[in-house]
Amino acid sequence: MNARFLGLLAAASTLAITSPTLAQDAPRMEAAAKTSPEAQTRSRDLTGTFGGQRITYKATIADTILSDEAGKAEAVIVTTSYVKTPADPNRPVFFLFNGGPGSGSVWLQMGAFGPKRVAIPSDAKDDGAPPYPLLDNPDSLLDVADLVFIDPPGTGFSYLTEGTDPKKYYGLRQDARAVAQVIRRWLADNGRWSSPKYLGGESYGTSRTAMVVDELEGSTYNDVGLNGLILISTILDFAGREPTPGNELAYIVTLPNMAAAAYYHGKVQAPSVEAIVAEARAYAIGPFATALLKGEDLPEGERAAVRKELARLTGLSETYLEQANLRVTDQRFYKELLRDRGLTIGRLDARYTGTDYDNAGETPDNDPSFYGIDAGYTAAINIWSRETLGYKTDRHYQAIGNVGGQWDWSLGGGGRGAYLNIAPLIGQAMRQNSGLRLFNAQGYYDFATPFFGAEYSLKRSGVPQDRITWKYYDAGHMMYVRDEDRAKLSADIREFIRAR
């Protein structure tokens, strides 16, 4: 962590202190206050039943202001916390965020772990038109941990102030530093330094987790020890998500997803999704990987055998597989699998189907597993934050913001296109903290962050295998949209936290 950022933290901490010893700084602080946003905090005392327990808790939505060395506010980061009352300084606390980058915490908060959830169809159907009721969420984790949902700058209601250079916050390391600072501030403000601490997120939120744990545990001046990392729909090794010419890994890690989707839609036969996935895993890492690596040296007889087995596993025709040179991108698969039915399948969740403008294209018009749920979640977070908790703002809630195009993907030189893999940061953290455990949750029907890609990245990079808990679900990227999997995910994480 560089000296400039240490100065930023020191300056921010100074602004938060009110003491007679700082009287000489009053003129400077008063001037800064005139140009700074005023932090807003809104709280309500509520009661609910979670995990079978009746819990009284305080729900708080609050601004955390991050400032530069001169005291100018640069970023306003909004957190929503749920703390059991009376507060217990030794109770576990779980810090959560979503992904994107640019995705607000609405998905995990209003879909999985918050005290309320939005009612949308559980059977991979479109959420349709409003109203979208808010329901009590017995699957919230409030019975085992306090919850703090964080919206980094550019997501949710959080934002950069006028004149702030986005390059200071929109990037792998920059974003992690800001989130780590918010976590330290929350721990200090709430007297929770002794609490068992859990950190986690979904999708790019798992990438953020790897970066933030490096900031929290890799700091020499203010180390924050963690008890657990909770990864949902993991993406750490980005080579598995770039099906560019010459990169064969993306085809290998998505083959089990294709088999799962083909099984779900009746294109292949198997005793269960677990059975077809096991076959596809073994074939992907064995004969299929060997064939791809041989390239133009692949003998015709071996090519024909591979083509036949791929057709059996994916439900695609041998003719189509030959035309694709045995390398079917995920985008092509969404369009081709159910072309004979005039349907496309979802990227985030392949259980969903959509109807395109026509059936002749190569890729889908859109992702039916996203437009099938987004309206309900957006309505829910606005109702909860504005009407129930009383948060006042003219800003729109950014469920999916546009910061991704400005993101700095570099990590120690190079960039995302130069093979970005941040799984080693998790391995380092776990080797240096013998009490740190990892929970990994994956949906079988998730093409955005394939489960085989998560296995590939976490079964190397020096990650201690005896401290990983693997769990799988019969849905996609946001497995909690399926009622049965929301309950299972909650129970699995509850068990993970209690097992400390």
Beta strands, then each sheet from edge to edge (+ up, - down):
strand 1: 41-50
strand 2: 53-67
strand 3: 73-84
strand 4: 93-97
strand 5: 116-118
strand 6: 134-136
strand 7: 146-151
strand 8: 159-160
strand 9: 197-203
strand 10: 228-234
strand 11: 344-345
strand 12: 353-354
strand 13: 437-443
strand 14: 468-473
sheet 1: 1+ 2- 3+ 7- 4- 9- 10- 13- 14-
sheet 2: 1+ 2- 3+ 8-
sheet 3: 5+ 6-
sheet 4: 11+ 12-
end
